[in-house]
Amino acid sequence: MTNIKRSFFWSAVEQVGFQFFNFVISVILARLLEPSDYGLIGMSALFVGLANLFSDSGFSSALIQKKTITLDDETSVFALNIIAGIILAIILYFASPLVAQFYNQPILIPLLTVNAIIVVLSSSVIVQHALLQRNMQFKRIAAITIISTIISGITGIGMAYSGFGVWSLLGQGMIAALIRLLLFWTISPWRPLGKIRLQSIKSMWGYSSNILGAQTVGVVYQNMYSVIIGKVYSADSLGYYNRANNLRMLPVTILIGAIQRVTFPYFSKHQDDKGLLLKSVREVIRNTILLSASGLVLLVVVADPLIPLLLTNKWESVIPLLRILCCAAIITPVSSLNLMTLQALGYAHLNFRIELFKMVYGVVIVAIVFSYGVDILAWSVVVTSVLSYFINVWYSVRLIGYQWRMQAYDLLPAIILCVSSGGTTWWIGSLYSVDAFTVLAIECFVFIAFIVIGIYFLRNIFFKSLWKLIFPVILA
Protein backbone atom coordinates (compact mmCIF):
# COMPACT_ATOMS: atom_id res chain seq x y z
CA MET A 1 0.00 0.00 0.00
CA THR A 2 1.49 3.37 -1.00
CA ASN A 3 2.02 6.08 1.60
CA ILE A 4 -0.86 8.27 0.37
CA LYS A 5 -3.27 5.30 0.20
CA ARG A 6 -2.19 4.17 3.66
CA SER A 7 -2.76 7.69 4.94
CA PHE A 8 -6.23 7.80 3.38
CA PHE A 9 -7.01 4.42 4.93
CA TRP A 10 -6.04 5.36 8.47
CA SER A 11 -7.58 8.81 8.16
CA ALA A 12 -10.81 7.11 7.09
CA VAL A 13 -10.51 4.65 9.98
CA GLU A 14 -10.17 7.57 12.38
CA GLN A 15 -13.11 9.49 10.98
CA VAL A 16 -15.42 6.54 10.39
CA GLY A 17 -14.49 4.97 13.72
CA PHE A 18 -14.95 8.22 15.59
CA GLN A 19 -18.23 9.04 13.88
CA PHE A 20 -19.56 5.50 14.32
CA PHE A 21 -18.86 5.32 18.04
CA ASN A 22 -19.85 8.94 18.51
CA PHE A 23 -23.12 8.29 16.68
CA VAL A 24 -23.94 5.22 18.78
CA ILE A 25 -23.09 7.11 21.97
CA SER A 26 -25.09 10.17 20.92
CA VAL A 27 -28.14 8.02 20.14
CA ILE A 28 -28.04 6.41 23.57
CA LEU A 29 -27.56 9.80 25.25
CA ALA A 30 -30.39 11.35 23.23
CA ARG A 31 -32.74 8.62 24.42
CA LEU A 32 -31.73 9.31 28.04
CA LEU A 33 -31.57 13.10 27.95
CA GLU A 34 -34.00 15.85 27.00
CA PRO A 35 -33.84 18.25 24.01
CA SER A 36 -33.35 21.15 26.44
CA ASP A 37 -30.09 19.58 27.69
CA TYR A 38 -28.69 19.75 24.16
CA GLY A 39 -30.10 23.25 23.83
CA LEU A 40 -28.02 24.40 26.83
CA ILE A 41 -24.87 22.98 25.25
CA GLY A 42 -25.79 24.75 22.01
CA MET A 43 -26.07 28.07 23.84
CA SER A 44 -22.46 27.80 25.00
CA ALA A 45 -21.11 26.42 21.69
CA LEU A 46 -20.15 29.79 20.19
CA PHE A 47 -18.10 30.89 23.17
CA VAL A 48 -16.40 27.54 23.68
CA GLY A 49 -15.68 27.28 19.96
CA LEU A 50 -14.03 30.70 19.89
CA ALA A 51 -11.93 29.87 22.96
CA ASN A 52 -10.64 26.66 21.36
CA LEU A 53 -10.04 28.47 18.10
CA PHE A 54 -7.97 31.27 19.61
CA SER A 55 -5.94 28.85 21.72
CA ASP A 56 -4.73 27.40 18.40
CA SER A 57 -4.70 30.74 16.52
CA GLY A 58 -4.16 28.98 13.19
CA PHE A 59 -0.63 27.82 14.07
CA SER A 60 -1.44 24.11 13.76
CA SER A 61 -2.29 24.70 10.08
CA ALA A 62 0.85 26.81 9.72
CA LEU A 63 3.00 23.95 11.07
CA ILE A 64 1.46 21.58 8.53
CA GLN A 65 1.59 23.97 5.56
CA LYS A 66 5.10 25.40 6.07
CA LYS A 67 7.64 23.66 3.83
CA THR A 68 10.32 23.37 6.52
CA ILE A 69 9.95 23.75 10.28
CA THR A 70 12.46 23.74 13.13
CA LEU A 71 12.41 22.57 16.75
CA ASP A 72 12.21 26.23 17.73
CA ASP A 73 9.10 26.68 15.57
CA GLU A 74 7.42 23.70 17.21
CA THR A 75 8.33 24.70 20.78
CA SER A 76 7.34 28.33 20.24
CA VAL A 77 3.90 27.33 18.95
CA PHE A 78 3.49 24.91 21.86
CA ALA A 79 4.26 27.65 24.41
CA LEU A 80 1.89 30.05 22.66
CA ASN A 81 -0.92 27.46 22.66
CA ILE A 82 -0.56 26.81 26.40
CA ILE A 83 -0.48 30.52 27.31
CA ALA A 84 -3.40 31.31 24.99
CA GLY A 85 -5.41 28.38 26.37
CA ILE A 86 -4.99 29.57 29.96
CA ILE A 87 -5.84 33.19 29.11
CA LEU A 88 -8.92 32.20 27.12
CA ALA A 89 -10.09 29.86 29.88
CA ILE A 90 -9.91 32.76 32.34
CA ILE A 91 -11.85 34.99 29.93
CA LEU A 92 -14.47 32.26 29.46
CA TYR A 93 -14.83 31.91 33.24
CA PHE A 94 -15.37 35.62 33.85
CA ALA A 95 -17.67 35.96 30.81
CA SER A 96 -19.95 33.10 31.94
CA PRO A 97 -22.27 35.32 34.06
CA LEU A 98 -22.85 37.59 31.07
CA VAL A 99 -23.65 34.63 28.81
CA ALA A 100 -26.02 33.22 31.44
CA GLN A 101 -27.74 36.60 31.74
CA PHE A 102 -28.08 36.91 27.95
CA TYR A 103 -29.93 33.59 27.70
CA ASN A 104 -31.53 33.86 31.15
CA GLN A 105 -30.07 30.45 32.01
CA PRO A 106 -28.05 30.57 35.29
CA ILE A 107 -26.82 27.00 34.79
CA LEU A 108 -24.58 28.25 31.97
CA ILE A 109 -22.18 29.71 34.57
CA PRO A 110 -20.93 26.34 35.89
CA LEU A 111 -21.22 24.77 32.41
CA LEU A 112 -18.88 27.36 30.91
CA THR A 113 -16.52 27.04 33.87
CA VAL A 114 -16.06 23.33 33.16
CA ASN A 115 -15.62 24.11 29.46
CA ALA A 116 -12.86 26.55 30.41
CA ILE A 117 -10.90 23.67 31.96
CA ILE A 118 -11.42 21.59 28.80
CA VAL A 119 -9.98 24.44 26.71
CA VAL A 120 -6.74 24.36 28.74
CA LEU A 121 -6.44 20.57 28.41
CA SER A 122 -7.05 20.69 24.67
CA SER A 123 -4.46 23.42 24.07
CA SER A 124 -1.64 21.20 25.37
CA VAL A 125 -1.91 18.64 22.53
CA ILE A 126 -2.35 20.95 19.51
CA VAL A 127 1.28 20.68 18.36
CA GLN A 128 1.45 16.89 18.76
CA HIS A 129 -1.70 16.49 16.70
CA ALA A 130 -0.46 18.87 13.99
CA LEU A 131 2.93 17.14 13.69
CA LEU A 132 1.39 13.68 13.46
CA GLN A 133 -0.87 15.01 10.72
CA ARG A 134 2.03 16.73 8.94
CA ASN A 135 3.95 13.44 8.92
CA MET A 136 0.78 11.63 7.84
CA GLN A 137 0.85 9.31 10.86
CA PHE A 138 -2.91 8.84 10.86
CA LYS A 139 -2.75 5.38 12.43
CA ARG A 140 -1.69 6.95 15.73
CA ILE A 141 -4.29 9.70 15.47
CA ALA A 142 -6.97 7.08 14.75
CA ALA A 143 -6.03 5.10 17.88
CA ILE A 144 -6.15 8.20 20.08
CA THR A 145 -9.45 9.42 18.66
CA ILE A 146 -11.29 6.10 18.89
CA ILE A 147 -10.04 5.22 22.39
CA SER A 148 -10.91 8.65 23.81
CA THR A 149 -14.33 8.56 22.15
CA ILE A 150 -15.25 5.15 23.57
CA ILE A 151 -14.07 5.82 27.13
CA SER A 152 -15.63 9.29 27.31
CA GLY A 153 -18.84 7.99 25.74
CA ILE A 154 -19.20 5.23 28.31
CA THR A 155 -18.67 7.85 31.03
CA GLY A 156 -21.34 10.14 29.56
CA ILE A 157 -23.86 7.29 29.22
CA GLY A 158 -23.25 6.20 32.80
CA MET A 159 -23.80 9.74 34.06
CA ALA A 160 -26.96 10.18 31.96
CA TYR A 161 -28.37 6.87 33.22
CA SER A 162 -27.67 8.02 36.78
CA GLY A 163 -29.69 11.21 36.25
CA PHE A 164 -26.96 13.86 35.79
CA GLY A 165 -28.79 15.46 32.85
CA VAL A 166 -26.81 18.05 30.93
CA TRP A 167 -23.76 17.36 33.09
CA SER A 168 -23.46 14.02 31.32
CA LEU A 169 -22.44 15.88 28.15
CA LEU A 170 -19.89 17.97 30.06
CA GLY A 171 -18.50 14.85 31.76
CA GLN A 172 -18.12 13.22 28.38
CA GLY A 173 -16.18 16.24 27.08
CA MET A 174 -13.92 16.42 30.13
CA ILE A 175 -12.98 12.73 30.03
CA ALA A 176 -12.35 12.93 26.27
CA ALA A 177 -9.95 15.85 26.79
CA LEU A 178 -8.12 14.04 29.61
CA ILE A 179 -7.74 10.80 27.62
CA ARG A 180 -6.50 12.71 24.55
CA LEU A 181 -3.98 14.55 26.73
CA LEU A 182 -2.66 11.28 28.16
CA LEU A 183 -2.52 9.44 24.84
CA PHE A 184 -0.98 12.23 22.75
CA TRP A 185 1.83 12.66 25.27
CA THR A 186 2.30 8.88 25.42
CA ILE A 187 2.04 7.96 21.74
CA SER A 188 3.62 11.03 20.15
CA PRO A 189 7.44 11.09 20.42
CA TRP A 190 7.51 14.89 20.22
CA ARG A 191 8.72 16.95 23.17
CA PRO A 192 9.34 20.72 23.39
CA LEU A 193 13.13 20.53 22.96
CA GLY A 194 13.63 23.78 21.04
CA LYS A 195 13.81 27.36 22.26
CA ILE A 196 10.90 29.77 22.48
CA ARG A 197 11.59 32.42 19.85
CA LEU A 198 9.41 35.35 18.87
CA GLN A 199 10.88 35.14 15.37
CA SER A 200 9.40 31.66 14.90
CA ILE A 201 5.95 32.99 15.73
CA LYS A 202 6.43 35.97 13.41
CA SER A 203 7.48 33.73 10.51
CA MET A 204 4.16 31.88 10.66
CA TRP A 205 1.90 34.71 11.79
CA GLY A 206 1.15 35.99 8.30
CA TYR A 207 -0.33 32.65 7.34
CA SER A 208 -1.84 31.66 10.68
CA SER A 209 -3.51 35.03 11.26
CA ASN A 210 -5.49 34.66 8.05
CA ILE A 211 -6.46 31.12 9.00
CA LEU A 212 -7.52 32.39 12.41
CA GLY A 213 -9.55 35.21 10.85
CA ALA A 214 -11.31 32.87 8.43
CA GLN A 215 -12.02 30.26 11.11
CA THR A 216 -13.28 32.92 13.54
CA VAL A 217 -15.75 34.20 10.98
CA GLY A 218 -16.74 30.61 10.21
CA VAL A 219 -17.35 29.70 13.86
CA VAL A 220 -19.39 32.86 14.47
CA TYR A 221 -21.40 32.29 11.31
CA GLN A 222 -22.05 28.59 12.01
CA ASN A 223 -23.16 29.28 15.60
CA MET A 224 -25.18 32.36 14.72
CA TYR A 225 -28.27 30.20 14.26
CA SER A 226 -27.81 28.61 17.69
CA VAL A 227 -27.52 32.02 19.34
CA ILE A 228 -30.68 33.31 17.66
CA ILE A 229 -32.75 30.18 18.29
CA GLY A 230 -31.59 29.96 21.91
CA LYS A 231 -32.35 33.64 22.55
CA VAL A 232 -35.54 34.16 20.52
CA TYR A 233 -37.16 30.73 20.84
CA SER A 234 -36.30 28.12 23.50
CA ALA A 235 -33.75 25.58 24.70
CA ASP A 236 -35.99 22.80 23.32
CA SER A 237 -36.10 24.43 19.87
CA LEU A 238 -32.33 24.79 19.89
CA GLY A 239 -31.98 21.17 20.96
CA TYR A 240 -34.09 20.01 17.99
CA TYR A 241 -32.17 22.23 15.56
CA ASN A 242 -28.75 21.12 16.80
CA ARG A 243 -29.74 17.46 16.71
CA ALA A 244 -30.95 17.83 13.10
CA ASN A 245 -27.78 19.73 12.20
CA ASN A 246 -25.53 17.09 13.77
CA LEU A 247 -27.33 14.25 11.99
CA ARG A 248 -27.17 15.89 8.57
CA MET A 249 -23.47 16.67 9.03
CA LEU A 250 -22.61 13.05 9.87
CA PRO A 251 -21.87 11.81 6.31
CA VAL A 252 -20.33 15.17 5.41
CA THR A 253 -18.05 15.29 8.45
CA ILE A 254 -16.78 11.77 7.91
CA LEU A 255 -15.73 12.52 4.35
CA ILE A 256 -14.39 16.02 4.93
CA GLY A 257 -12.45 14.93 7.99
CA ALA A 258 -10.93 11.85 6.38
CA ILE A 259 -10.06 13.55 3.10
CA GLN A 260 -8.84 16.93 4.31
CA ARG A 261 -6.49 15.44 6.88
CA VAL A 262 -4.66 13.69 4.04
CA THR A 263 -5.08 16.09 1.14
CA PHE A 264 -4.05 19.22 3.06
CA PRO A 265 -0.49 18.05 3.82
CA TYR A 266 -0.33 16.30 0.41
CA PHE A 267 -1.48 19.37 -1.51
CA SER A 268 0.82 21.57 0.57
CA LYS A 269 3.84 19.47 -0.41
CA HIS A 270 2.87 19.63 -4.12
CA GLN A 271 1.59 23.21 -4.13
CA ASP A 272 3.93 24.21 -6.98
CA ASP A 273 2.63 21.55 -9.39
CA LYS A 274 -0.68 23.09 -10.52
CA GLY A 275 -1.36 20.34 -13.06
CA LEU A 276 -1.10 17.58 -10.45
CA LEU A 277 -3.10 19.70 -8.04
CA LEU A 278 -5.99 20.19 -10.48
CA LYS A 279 -6.10 16.51 -11.34
CA SER A 280 -6.08 15.52 -7.67
CA VAL A 281 -8.75 18.08 -6.72
CA ARG A 282 -11.09 16.88 -9.45
CA GLU A 283 -10.73 13.23 -8.51
CA VAL A 284 -11.28 13.93 -4.82
CA ILE A 285 -14.34 16.09 -5.50
CA ARG A 286 -15.95 13.56 -7.87
CA ASN A 287 -15.68 10.84 -5.25
CA THR A 288 -16.63 13.05 -2.34
CA ILE A 289 -19.78 14.57 -3.83
CA LEU A 290 -21.24 11.16 -4.69
CA LEU A 291 -20.55 9.67 -1.27
CA SER A 292 -21.80 12.68 0.69
CA ALA A 293 -24.84 13.34 -1.54
CA SER A 294 -25.91 9.70 -1.33
CA GLY A 295 -25.69 9.76 2.47
CA LEU A 296 -27.66 13.00 2.72
CA VAL A 297 -30.36 12.00 0.25
CA LEU A 298 -30.76 8.68 2.07
CA LEU A 299 -31.24 10.61 5.34
CA VAL A 300 -34.00 12.66 3.70
CA VAL A 301 -35.74 9.49 2.48
CA VAL A 302 -35.58 7.48 5.72
CA ALA A 303 -36.12 10.34 8.22
CA ASP A 304 -39.72 9.35 9.09
CA PRO A 305 -39.00 5.79 10.26
CA LEU A 306 -35.41 6.50 11.40
CA ILE A 307 -35.81 9.29 13.98
CA PRO A 308 -38.48 7.65 16.20
CA LEU A 309 -36.61 4.33 16.08
CA LEU A 310 -33.28 5.89 17.01
CA LEU A 311 -34.18 8.74 19.32
CA THR A 312 -37.77 7.94 20.44
CA ASN A 313 -40.90 9.96 19.63
CA LYS A 314 -39.83 12.95 21.75
CA TRP A 315 -37.44 13.92 18.91
CA GLU A 316 -40.01 13.86 16.05
CA SER A 317 -39.71 17.64 15.64
CA VAL A 318 -36.21 16.97 14.26
CA ILE A 319 -37.59 15.36 11.06
CA PRO A 320 -38.61 18.45 9.01
CA LEU A 321 -35.49 20.35 10.10
CA LEU A 322 -33.29 17.40 9.15
CA ARG A 323 -34.74 17.23 5.64
CA ILE A 324 -34.23 20.95 5.05
CA LEU A 325 -30.67 21.00 6.39
CA CYS A 326 -29.70 17.92 4.34
CA CYS A 327 -30.47 19.94 1.20
CA ALA A 328 -28.05 22.60 2.41
CA ALA A 329 -25.25 20.12 3.12
CA ILE A 330 -25.06 18.39 -0.28
CA ILE A 331 -22.64 20.95 -1.71
CA THR A 332 -20.77 21.58 1.57
CA PRO A 333 -17.91 19.09 0.97
CA VAL A 334 -17.06 20.70 -2.36
CA SER A 335 -16.99 24.16 -0.80
CA SER A 336 -14.76 22.94 2.03
CA LEU A 337 -12.33 21.18 -0.31
CA ASN A 338 -11.96 24.29 -2.45
CA LEU A 339 -11.20 26.41 0.61
CA MET A 340 -8.74 23.81 1.86
CA THR A 341 -6.96 23.92 -1.51
CA LEU A 342 -6.49 27.68 -1.13
CA GLN A 343 -4.93 27.09 2.30
CA ALA A 344 -2.61 24.42 0.90
CA LEU A 345 -1.48 26.85 -1.81
CA GLY A 346 -0.66 29.42 0.86
CA TYR A 347 -3.55 31.79 0.01
CA ALA A 348 -4.94 31.93 3.53
CA HIS A 349 -5.74 35.64 3.09
CA LEU A 350 -8.18 34.74 0.30
CA ASN A 351 -9.82 32.23 2.60
CA PHE A 352 -10.29 34.96 5.19
CA ARG A 353 -11.72 37.33 2.57
CA ILE A 354 -14.20 34.70 1.39
CA GLU A 355 -15.39 33.87 4.91
CA LEU A 356 -15.81 37.56 5.74
CA PHE A 357 -17.92 38.17 2.66
CA LYS A 358 -20.06 35.11 3.41
CA MET A 359 -20.56 36.37 6.94
CA VAL A 360 -21.91 39.68 5.68
CA TYR A 361 -24.62 38.30 3.40
CA GLY A 362 -25.37 35.49 5.86
CA VAL A 363 -26.14 37.99 8.61
CA VAL A 364 -28.33 40.01 6.25
CA ILE A 365 -30.36 36.93 5.26
CA VAL A 366 -30.78 35.79 8.86
CA ALA A 367 -31.78 39.29 10.00
CA ILE A 368 -34.58 39.26 7.42
CA VAL A 369 -36.02 35.81 8.25
CA PHE A 370 -35.23 35.01 11.91
CA SER A 371 -38.64 36.08 13.22
CA TYR A 372 -40.55 33.71 10.88
CA GLY A 373 -39.70 30.51 12.75
CA VAL A 374 -36.99 27.86 13.01
CA ASP A 375 -38.04 26.13 9.76
CA ILE A 376 -37.54 29.35 7.78
CA LEU A 377 -34.16 29.82 9.44
CA ALA A 378 -33.25 26.32 8.25
CA TRP A 379 -34.27 27.22 4.68
CA SER A 380 -32.01 30.26 4.89
CA VAL A 381 -29.13 27.82 5.49
CA VAL A 382 -29.96 26.22 2.11
CA VAL A 383 -29.85 29.61 0.36
CA THR A 384 -26.57 30.65 1.94
CA SER A 385 -24.93 27.27 1.22
CA VAL A 386 -25.70 27.58 -2.50
CA LEU A 387 -24.38 31.15 -2.60
CA SER A 388 -21.31 30.07 -0.63
CA TYR A 389 -20.46 27.37 -3.17
CA PHE A 390 -20.09 29.86 -6.02
CA ILE A 391 -18.00 32.17 -3.84
CA ASN A 392 -15.78 29.39 -2.49
CA VAL A 393 -14.85 27.98 -5.89
CA TRP A 394 -14.27 31.33 -7.61
CA TYR A 395 -10.57 31.37 -6.76
CA SER A 396 -10.16 27.72 -7.73
CA VAL A 397 -11.29 28.72 -11.21
CA ARG A 398 -8.65 31.44 -11.35
CA LEU A 399 -5.70 29.88 -9.48
CA ILE A 400 -5.66 26.22 -10.58
CA GLY A 401 -7.83 26.40 -13.70
CA TYR A 402 -10.78 24.45 -12.29
CA GLN A 403 -13.20 25.81 -14.87
CA TRP A 404 -16.97 25.95 -14.36
CA ARG A 405 -17.66 23.34 -17.04
CA MET A 406 -15.24 20.96 -15.29
CA GLN A 407 -17.10 21.49 -12.03
CA ALA A 408 -20.46 20.84 -13.69
CA TYR A 409 -19.05 17.63 -15.20
CA ASP A 410 -17.71 16.52 -11.80
CA LEU A 411 -20.77 17.42 -9.70
CA LEU A 412 -24.02 17.11 -11.67
CA PRO A 413 -23.91 13.37 -12.54
CA ALA A 414 -23.52 12.42 -8.87
CA ILE A 415 -26.25 14.81 -7.69
CA ILE A 416 -28.68 13.69 -10.41
CA LEU A 417 -28.02 10.01 -9.65
CA CYS A 418 -28.58 10.49 -5.91
CA VAL A 419 -31.72 12.63 -6.24
CA SER A 420 -33.33 10.30 -8.79
CA SER A 421 -32.47 7.25 -6.67
CA GLY A 422 -33.89 9.00 -3.60
CA GLY A 423 -37.14 9.93 -5.32
CA THR A 424 -37.64 6.40 -6.61
CA THR A 425 -36.84 4.91 -3.20
CA TRP A 426 -39.28 7.24 -1.45
CA TRP A 427 -42.06 6.19 -3.86
CA ILE A 428 -41.32 2.48 -3.36
CA GLY A 429 -41.26 2.92 0.43
CA SER A 430 -44.68 4.56 0.37
CA LEU A 431 -46.17 1.41 -1.19
CA TYR A 432 -45.62 -0.67 1.97
CA SER A 433 -47.87 -0.40 5.03
CA VAL A 434 -45.57 -2.18 7.48
CA ASP A 435 -43.71 -1.34 10.67
CA ALA A 436 -41.09 1.42 10.72
CA PHE A 437 -38.09 -0.94 10.92
CA THR A 438 -39.18 -2.88 7.83
CA VAL A 439 -39.78 0.33 5.87
CA LEU A 440 -36.35 1.56 6.90
CA ALA A 441 -34.69 -1.67 5.78
CA ILE A 442 -36.53 -1.67 2.43
CA GLU A 443 -35.67 1.96 1.68
CA CYS A 444 -32.00 1.54 2.58
CA PHE A 445 -31.66 -1.58 0.43
CA VAL A 446 -33.44 -0.07 -2.56
CA PHE A 447 -31.50 3.20 -2.42
CA ILE A 448 -28.10 1.52 -2.13
CA ALA A 449 -29.00 -0.83 -4.97
CA PHE A 450 -29.94 2.07 -7.25
CA ILE A 451 -26.70 3.91 -6.41
CA VAL A 452 -24.49 0.88 -7.04
CA ILE A 453 -26.27 0.12 -10.32
CA GLY A 454 -25.90 3.75 -11.40
CA ILE A 455 -22.18 3.78 -10.58
CA TYR A 456 -21.71 0.54 -12.50
CA PHE A 457 -23.39 1.71 -15.71
CA LEU A 458 -21.70 5.12 -15.59
CA ARG A 459 -18.32 3.87 -14.33
CA ASN A 460 -16.47 4.46 -17.59
CA ILE A 461 -17.87 7.99 -17.95
CA PHE A 462 -18.10 9.59 -14.51
CA PHE A 463 -17.33 7.15 -11.67
CA LYS A 464 -14.34 5.09 -12.79
CA SER A 465 -12.05 6.01 -9.89
CA LEU A 466 -14.82 5.50 -7.33
CA TRP A 467 -15.73 2.11 -8.82
CA LYS A 468 -12.09 1.05 -8.52
CA LEU A 469 -11.99 2.30 -4.95
CA ILE A 470 -15.14 0.45 -3.87
CA PHE A 471 -14.73 -2.74 -5.89
CA PRO A 472 -10.99 -3.31 -6.48
CA VAL A 473 -11.41 -7.09 -6.42
CA ILE A 474 -13.99 -7.09 -9.21
CA LEU A 475 -11.71 -4.99 -11.40
CA ALA A 476 -8.54 -6.95 -10.63
Secondary structure, DSSP 8 states (H G I E B T S, - for coil): --HHHHHHHHHHHHHHHHHHHHHHHHHHHHHHS-HHHHHHHHHHHHHHHHHHHHHHTTHHHHHHHSS---HHHHHHHHHHHHHHHHHHHHHHHHHHHHHHHHHT-TTHHHHHHHHHHHHHHHHTTHHHHHHHHHTT-HHHHHHHHHHHHHHHHHHHHHHHHTT-TTHHHHHHHHHHHHHHHHHHHHH------S---HHHHHHHHHHHHHHHHHHHHHHHHHHHHHHHHHHHS-HHHHHHHHHHHHHHHHHHHHHHHHHHHHHHHHHHHTTT-HHHHHHHHHHHHHHHHHHHHHHHHHHHHHHHHHHHHHH-GGGTTHHHHHHHHHHHHTTHHHHHHHHHHHHHTT-HHHHHHHHHHHHHHHHHHHHHHGGG-HHHHHHHHHHHHHHHHHHHTHHHHHHS---HHHHHHHHHHHHHHHHHHHHHHHHHHTT--S-HHHHHHHHHHHHHHHHHHHHHHTTTTT-HHHHHHH-HHHH-
